């Protein structure tokens, strides 16, 4: 279960130029992310194509956290 603890730490870790963590927008993952994996892949209207969960997480992080390139 160490991977769960690692995930929780990553969820709360502030990163990028914006200094944001996933938890800043999505709050408690146990409530806001429940069942999310079952909804992917999903169609992204902006991209005009389907994205999987990993792609969605990365798109969100790039848009909100502003990581260094």
C-alpha positions in Angstrom: 0.0 0.0 0.0 3.0 2.3 -0.2 1.9 3.4 -3.7 -1.3 4.8 -2.1 0.8 6.9 0.3 3.0 8.1 -2.6 -0.1 9.0 -4.6 -1.6 11.0 -1.6 1.7 12.9 -1.2 1.8 13.7 -5.0 -1.8 14.8 -4.9 -1.0 17.4 -2.2 2.4 18.4 -3.6 2.5 21.9 -5.0 4.4 22.1 -8.3 5.1 24.3 -11.3 5.3 28.0 -11.7 1.7 28.4 -10.4 2.6 26.5 -7.2 -0.6 24.5 -7.4 -1.4 20.9 -6.2 -4.1 18.7 -7.6 -5.8 19.0 -4.2 -6.1 22.8 -4.7 -8.7 22.3 -7.4 -10.0 18.8 -6.8 -10.0 18.7 -3.0 -10.3 15.3 -1.4 -9.5 12.7 -4.0 -11.5 10.0 -2.2 -14.7 12.0 -3.0 -13.9 13.9 -6.2 -12.1 11.2 -8.1 -14.3 8.3 -7.1 -15.2 6.3 -10.3 -13.3 8.6 -12.6 -11.3 5.8 -14.2 -14.5 4.2 -15.4 -15.3 7.3 -17.5 -12.1 7.1 -19.6 -11.2 7.2 -22.4 -13.5 10.3 -23.0 -13.9 12.7 -25.9 -12.2 16.1 -25.4 -14.1 18.8 -27.3 -11.1 21.2 -27.4 -8.7 18.6 -28.8 -11.4 17.0 -31.0 -10.3 13.5 -30.0 -10.6 11.0 -27.2 -8.1 11.2 -24.3 -7.3 8.6 -21.7 -7.0 9.3 -18.0 -3.2 9.7 -18.1 -3.6 12.3 -20.9 -6.3 14.1 -18.9 -4.2 14.3 -15.8 -1.2 15.7 -17.9 -3.4 18.2 -19.7 -4.8 19.4 -16.4 -1.3 19.7 -14.9 0.0 21.6 -17.9 -2.9 24.0 -17.9 -3.2 24.7 -14.2 0.2 24.1 -12.6 2.3 25.6 -15.5 5.2 23.2 -15.1 8.7 24.1 -16.6 9.2 23.0 -20.1 
